[in-house]
Amino acid sequence: MDDLHTEWAVSTGLVPYPEAVAFMEARAAAIADGTAPELVWLLEHPPLYSAGTSAKITDLRDPDRFPVYPTGRGGEYTYHGPGQRVGYVMLDLTKRGRDARKFVRNLERWLTASVAPFGITADRREGRVGVWVDRPDKGEGFEDKIAAIGVRLRRWVSFHGVALNVAPDLSHFTGITPCGISEYRYGVTSLSDLAKTSDMGSVDTAMKAAFEDIFGPVTTTEPPKFD
């Protein structure tokens, strides 16, 4: 993988969802064509719900609450909004082994390593996508999701990515059944909810370090700009 060049960009402010998706699709195509380097793009969105390819309309509990965007990523309904660090991951899996399962596992490893510096033990769960933490304070067998994963591959280039809850308004998740999981023992949490941190900058630092440990070095670049 010596020929890999991965850029790392962080946007400030709230990035509109349609513009972000259009940029990702164009960048993924350019990566596949060999005319652009890989990119990891961290950002926040205004409040919205997005529907993955497996989304069921019955899981959209409050369709008028926020804009709803159908999207080509895997998974079901999810929420994006302020206080949530979205990481869009545009990597060339042709140069990384063409192993989709390994790629998703590495995204999970990235997220668990990103929250570990804040004293949080998180992990994947068989049959439940994303990264979870045990909540014995809520009761035996209770668990909360702290980060979601939803990716798409086109020509072996990834786009979409991950969403780590730093300090979002957790009540906004009640407008959907997050990722289609309705079991009462399984909820949603955040770093702030767990009384760990609400500092996005420190989370970005942890995410960058963890990414480089798992996927390799990155070069900081300017984020996309939108009028």
NORCOR-V372773 format. One line per field, one symbol per residue. phi: phi as a letter, one per 40 degrees, with the letter a starting at -180 (. if undefined). psi: psi as a letter, one per 40 degrees, with the letter a starting at -180 (. if undefined). A space follows every 50 residues. Layout:
phi: ???
psi: ???
This chain:
phi: .cccbbcbbbcbgbcccdcccccdcccccccccgbacdabbcabbcdabb bccbcbdccccbcccbdbbcaccchbcabbadgbccbcbbbccccbhfbc cccccccccdcccccdccgbcbacbcgbchbbbcbcccicgcabcbabba bbbbfgbcagibabccaccccccccbcdfgbbdccbbbbadcccgbabcc cccdccccccccccbhcbbcacccbbc
psi: fdehhhihihiiahhhddddddddddddddddeeeiiihhhhiiiihihi haeehhdeegdgeediihhiieiiaaiiiiiiehhhhhhgigedeeefgd ddddddddddddddedeefhhiiihhehiahiiigdddihehiiheiihh iihhffhiiabihhhcfihedeeeeihhfehehdehaiaidddefdiehd ddddddddddddddeiiihhiiiiii.
